[in-house]
Amino acid sequence: MSSPVRILGVGAVRAPEATQPDAETRADRVRGALAALSRDGMSIRLVHGIEELAVLAAHEALRGSGIPVPYRGDDVGVVLGVEEGIDGIKARYYQGVLADGPPGASPLTFPLTTPNTVAARISILFDLRGETLTVGGGNVAGAQALGLAARALCDGHTAMTLAGGVTCLEREFLEAATLAGRSEPGQPGGGACLLLLGPPGSAGPVATARLLGYGEGFGPNDMRDAIRVCLEDAGIPPRAIGVVRTAAVCDGRSVVRAVRGAGVGAGIARSPSSGLCAASFPLAVAEAAQPATPGAQGPVLVVGSDCLAGAAAAVVQGGA
């Protein structure tokens, strides 16, 4: 990365919340976002939870950066990592067909069986006329979206990009994954995190958090390689890292081996959002982007992996 990318705004949503009041607060946030987006009193209908999470995260990232919504500009693009939530939608859709025949094929749900529908929905609702991309890479889909967005900014292909990941695990998906031996039984839910990224000279407070470097790795040493590439991209030595934050990973012990193998001696902490699949890495980056605690010893290294799609790492400097 030729220069740090600035994090101008963050939108982070987690569901289900721990308590009913939290869930009601989120519902109020969604209603507020839709009211802001409504044109001439037109009603906006969201069909699925994954839309709700993604739209709310986008709204809060844009508003947090001071950008009006709808934006109506061609200098903001969207790069969104989407994976498991679409599989759940497909499972529910086809279960309806098996149970009820053609009448069970919902014309409202069907478009959402295509992953890029969610990113397109964001670009249309917020009137973001820049390039829109969807990435499908399992647990690192959100990380790969951030990497693509950062590279586009550094190369001068865009002025700002809304990037991150979203997931919404349905019961049908969890049951199928358990039967296939791919996961333990879990609770339906999801999360979303979108970050508005801009180049170093973009408008915003001087103390804005920054993405200093990004890297990916594949193969038997994917996490170690991702960390090494990331540190080289950031132009900082391994000893400069203050703390390591893990997003979704296949094996916690492999993280320790990879981090130490890359020469990083900082303490390792598991992100509370690590179970949120494609949204886990962007959420961990958002956590690292918070104002640094007094006495913090350096930037945060965020690491995530997927058993099939490799690993990713990012160095984040928190805001002041």
C-alpha positions as CSV (number, residue, x, y, z in Angstrom):
1,M,0.0,0.0,0.0
2,S,1.7,3.2,-1.2
3,S,0.1,5.3,1.6
4,P,-2.4,4.6,4.4
5,V,-6.1,4.5,3.6
6,R,-8.3,6.6,5.9
7,I,-11.3,5.1,7.6
8,L,-13.8,8.0,7.3
9,G,-16.9,6.3,8.7
10,V,-17.9,3.0,10.3
11,G,-21.2,1.2,10.4
12,A,-21.4,-2.0,12.6
13,V,-24.4,-4.1,13.3
14,R,-24.7,-7.4,15.2
15,A,-27.8,-9.6,15.6
16,P,-29.3,-11.1,17.5
17,E,-28.6,-8.8,20.4
18,A,-28.3,-10.2,23.9
19,T,-31.5,-8.6,25.2
20,Q,-34.9,-7.6,23.8
21,P,-34.3,-3.9,24.4
22,D,-31.2,-4.2,22.2
23,A,-33.2,-5.8,19.4
24,E,-35.8,-3.1,19.7
25,T,-33.1,-0.4,19.5
26,R,-31.8,-2.0,16.3
27,A,-35.3,-2.0,14.8
28,D,-35.5,1.7,15.6
29,R,-32.2,2.3,13.9
30,V,-33.4,0.5,10.8
31,R,-36.6,2.5,10.7
32,G,-34.6,5.7,11.0
33,A,-32.3,4.7,8.1
34,L,-35.2,3.8,5.9
35,A,-37.0,7.1,6.7
36,A,-33.8,9.0,5.7
37,L,-33.7,7.1,2.4
38,S,-37.3,7.4,1.5
39,R,-37.9,9.7,-1.4
40,D,-41.2,11.7,-1.5
41,G,-42.7,9.4,1.2
42,M,-42.1,6.3,-0.9
43,S,-42.1,3.1,1.3
44,I,-39.0,1.0,1.2
45,R,-39.5,-2.7,1.8
46,L,-36.6,-5.0,3.0
47,V,-37.3,-8.7,2.4
48,H,-34.6,-10.4,4.3
49,G,-32.4,-9.9,7.4
50,I,-29.3,-9.7,5.4
51,E,-30.7,-6.6,3.5
52,E,-31.6,-5.0,6.9
53,L,-28.1,-5.5,8.3
54,A,-26.3,-4.3,5.2
55,V,-28.5,-1.2,4.7
56,L,-28.2,-0.2,8.3
57,A,-24.4,-0.6,8.3
58,A,-24.1,1.4,5.1
59,H,-26.3,4.2,6.5
60,E,-24.3,4.5,9.7
61,A,-21.0,4.5,7.9
62,L,-22.0,7.3,5.6
63,R,-23.8,9.4,8.2
64,G,-20.8,8.9,10.6
65,S,-18.6,10.4,8.0
66,G,-20.8,13.4,7.4
67,I,-22.0,12.4,4.0
68,P,-25.7,13.0,3.2
69,V,-28.0,10.2,2.3
70,P,-29.1,9.5,-0.3
71,Y,-25.7,10.6,-1.7
72,R,-26.4,11.0,-5.4
73,G,-22.8,10.9,-6.5
74,D,-20.5,8.9,-8.7
75,D,-17.4,9.2,-6.5
76,V,-18.4,6.5,-4.0
77,G,-18.3,2.8,-4.8
78,V,-19.3,-0.4,-3.0
79,V,-17.3,-3.5,-2.4
80,L,-19.1,-6.1,-0.3
81,G,-18.2,-9.5,1.0
82,V,-21.2,-11.8,1.1
83,E,-21.2,-15.5,1.5
84,E,-23.1,-17.7,4.1
85,G,-26.2,-15.6,4.3
86,I,-27.0,-16.2,0.6
87,D,-26.7,-20.0,1.2
88,G,-29.3,-19.7,3.9
89,I,-31.7,-17.8,1.6
90,K,-31.2,-20.4,-1.1
91,A,-32.0,-23.2,1.3
92,R,-35.2,-21.5,2.5
93,Y,-36.2,-20.7,-1.1
94,Y,-35.8,-24.2,-2.4
95,Q,-37.4,-25.7,0.7
96,G,-40.5,-23.6,-0.2
97,V,-40.4,-25.0,-3.7
98,L,-40.2,-28.6,-2.4
99,A,-43.0,-28.1,0.0
100,D,-45.4,-26.1,-2.1
101,G,-44.3,-26.5,-5.7
102,P,-44.2,-23.5,-8.0
103,P,-46.3,-21.3,-5.6
104,G,-43.6,-21.8,-3.0
105,A,-41.1,-19.9,-5.2
106,S,-41.2,-16.4,-3.7
107,P,-40.7,-13.7,-6.3
108,L,-39.5,-11.5,-3.5
109,T,-36.9,-13.9,-2.1
110,F,-35.5,-15.2,-5.4
111,P,-33.4,-12.1,-6.3
112,L,-31.6,-12.5,-3.0
113,T,-30.3,-16.0,-4.0
114,T,-27.8,-14.0,-6.1
115,P,-25.0,-12.6,-3.9
116,N,-24.5,-9.3,-5.8
117,T,-28.1,-8.3,-5.1
118,V,-27.2,-7.0,-1.6
119,A,-24.5,-4.7,-2.9
120,A,-26.7,-3.5,-5.7
121,R,-29.5,-2.8,-3.2
122,I,-27.1,-0.6,-1.2
123,S,-25.9,1.3,-4.3
124,I,-29.5,1.9,-5.5
125,L,-31.0,3.0,-2.1
126,F,-28.1,5.3,-1.3
127,D,-27.6,6.5,-4.9
128,L,-23.9,5.5,-4.9
129,R,-23.0,5.6,-8.6
130,G,-19.4,4.4,-8.4
131,E,-18.4,0.8,-9.2
132,T,-20.1,-2.0,-7.3
133,L,-18.5,-5.3,-6.6
134,T,-19.4,-8.4,-4.6
135,V,-16.8,-10.8,-3.2
136,G,-17.5,-14.4,-2.1
137,G,-14.7,-15.9,-0.1
138,G,-16.2,-17.5,3.0
139,N,-15.0,-16.1,6.3
140,V,-12.5,-13.8,4.6
141,A,-14.9,-12.3,2.0
142,G,-15.2,-9.1,4.0
143,A,-11.4,-8.9,4.4
144,Q,-11.0,-9.4,0.6
145,A,-13.5,-6.6,0.0
146,L,-11.5,-4.3,2.2
147,G,-8.3,-5.3,0.4
148,L,-9.8,-4.6,-3.1
149,A,-11.2,-1.3,-1.9
150,A,-7.9,-0.2,-0.4
151,R,-6.0,-1.1,-3.6
152,A,-8.5,0.8,-5.8
153,L,-8.0,3.9,-3.6
154,C,-4.2,3.7,-3.6
155,D,-4.2,3.3,-7.4
156,G,-6.4,6.3,-7.9
157,H,-9.4,4.4,-9.4
158,T,-11.9,5.8,-6.9
159,A,-12.3,8.7,-4.5
160,M,-14.1,6.8,-1.7
161,T,-15.4,3.3,-1.3
162,L,-17.9,1.7,1.1
163,A,-16.4,-1.7,1.9
164,G,-16.9,-4.6,4.3
165,G,-19.0,-7.7,4.8
166,V,-22.4,-9.0,5.8
167,T,-23.8,-12.3,6.9
168,C,-27.1,-13.6,8.1
169,L,-27.1,-17.3,9.1
170,E,-30.5,-18.9,8.9
171,R,-31.5,-22.1,10.7
172,E,-31.7,-24.0,7.4
173,F,-28.0,-23.2,6.6
174,L,-26.9,-24.1,10.1
175,E,-28.7,-27.4,10.0
176,A,-27.3,-28.3,6.6
177,A,-23.7,-27.4,7.7
178,T,-24.1,-29.5,10.8
179,L,-25.3,-32.5,8.9
180,A,-22.4,-32.2,6.5
181,G,-20.0,-32.1,9.5
182,R,-18.8,-28.5,8.6
183,S,-19.9,-26.9,11.9
184,E,-21.4,-27.3,15.3
185,P,-25.0,-26.5,15.9
186,G,-25.5,-22.8,16.4
187,Q,-28.1,-20.0,16.7
188,P,-29.4,-18.1,13.7
189,G,-28.2,-14.5,13.5
190,G,-25.7,-12.3,11.7
191,G,-23.9,-9.1,11.4
192,A,-22.6,-6.5,9.1
193,C,-19.8,-3.9,9.0
194,L,-19.1,-1.4,6.3
195,L,-16.3,1.1,6.4
196,L,-16.2,4.2,4.3
197,L,-12.6,4.3,3.0
198,G,-10.8,7.3,1.5
199,P,-7.3,8.2,0.4
200,P,-4.9,10.1,2.8
201,G,-5.9,13.5,1.5
202,S,-9.7,12.9,1.7
203,A,-11.9,15.2,3.9
204,G,-12.4,14.3,7.5
205,P,-10.8,14.9,10.9
206,V,-7.0,14.7,11.1
207,A,-7.3,12.0,13.8
208,T,-9.2,9.6,11.6
209,A,-8.2,5.9,11.9
210,R,-6.1,4.5,9.1
211,L,-5.6,1.2,7.3
212,L,-1.9,1.0,7.1
213,G,-1.4,-2.3,5.2
214,Y,-3.2,-5.4,3.9
215,G,-2.1,-8.9,2.8
216,E,-3.5,-12.3,1.7
217,G,-2.0,-15.8,1.8
218,F,-2.9,-19.2,0.5
219,G,-1.7,-22.7,1.0
220,P,-0.3,-24.5,4.1
221,N,1.2,-21.3,5.6
222,D,-1.6,-18.9,4.5
223,M,-1.9,-16.9,7.8
224,R,1.9,-16.5,8.2
225,D,2.3,-15.4,4.6
226,A,-0.7,-13.0,4.9
227,I,0.9,-11.4,7.9
228,R,4.3,-11.0,6.2
229,V,2.7,-9.5,3.1
230,C,0.6,-7.2,5.2
231,L,3.6,-5.9,7.3
232,E,5.6,-5.4,4.2
233,D,2.7,-3.5,2.6
234,A,2.5,-1.3,5.7
235,G,6.2,-0.7,5.8
236,I,6.6,-1.6,9.5
237,P,8.6,-4.3,11.3
238,P,6.9,-7.1,13.2
239,R,8.0,-5.7,16.6
240,A,6.0,-2.5,15.9
241,I,2.6,-4.3,16.3
242,G,1.0,-3.5,19.6
243,V,-1.7,-6.2,19.7
244,V,-3.1,-8.9,17.4
245,R,-6.8,-9.3,17.0
246,T,-8.2,-12.5,15.5
247,A,-11.3,-12.6,13.3
248,A,-12.8,-15.8,12.1
249,V,-10.2,-18.6,12.1
250,C,-10.3,-22.3,11.6
251,D,-7.9,-23.2,14.4
252,G,-6.8,-20.9,17.2
253,R,-3.5,-22.7,17.7
254,S,-2.6,-22.2,14.1
255,V,-3.0,-18.4,14.6
256,V,-0.4,-18.5,17.4
257,R,2.0,-20.4,15.2
258,A,1.4,-18.1,12.2
259,V,1.8,-14.9,14.3
260,R,5.0,-16.0,16.0
261,G,6.3,-17.5,12.7
262,A,5.9,-14.0,11.2
263,G,8.0,-12.5,14.0
264,V,5.2,-10.7,15.8
265,G,5.6,-11.0,19.5
266,A,2.5,-8.9,20.6
267,G,-0.3,-10.3,22.7
268,I,-3.2,-12.1,20.8
269,A,-6.9,-11.3,21.5
270,R,-9.9,-12.9,20.0
271,S,-12.4,-10.5,18.5
272,P,-15.9,-10.7,20.1
273,S,-17.2,-10.7,16.5
274,S,-15.1,-13.7,15.4
275,G,-18.1,-16.0,14.9
276,L,-19.8,-13.7,12.3
277,C,-18.3,-15.2,9.2
278,A,-18.0,-12.8,6.3
279,A,-18.6,-9.8,8.6
280,S,-16.1,-10.9,11.2
281,F,-12.9,-9.4,9.7
282,P,-14.4,-5.9,9.0
283,L,-15.9,-5.9,12.5
284,A,-12.5,-6.7,14.0
285,V,-11.0,-3.8,11.9
286,A,-13.8,-1.5,13.2
287,E,-12.9,-2.5,16.8
288,A,-9.2,-1.8,16.1
289,A,-10.1,1.6,14.6
290,Q,-11.5,2.8,17.9
291,P,-9.4,5.5,19.6
292,A,-6.3,3.9,21.1
293,T,-6.3,3.4,24.8
294,P,-3.7,5.4,26.8
295,G,-0.4,3.6,26.8
296,A,-1.1,1.5,23.7
297,Q,2.1,0.3,22.2
298,G,1.4,0.3,18.5
299,P,-1.1,-0.4,15.7
300,V,-3.3,-3.5,15.7
301,L,-2.8,-6.5,13.5
302,V,-6.1,-8.1,12.4
303,V,-5.9,-11.7,11.2
304,G,-8.6,-14.0,9.7
305,S,-8.8,-17.2,7.8
306,D,-11.1,-19.6,6.0
307,C,-10.4,-23.3,5.5
308,L,-11.0,-23.0,1.7
309,A,-10.4,-19.4,0.8
310,G,-7.0,-18.7,2.5
311,A,-6.2,-16.0,5.0
312,A,-6.0,-12.2,5.3
313,A,-4.3,-9.7,7.5
314,A,-4.6,-5.9,8.0
315,V,-2.7,-3.4,10.1
316,V,-5.0,-0.7,11.6
317,Q,-4.0,2.5,13.4
318,G,-6.8,3.7,15.7
319,G,-8.0,7.2,15.7
320,A,-7.2,9.7,18.4
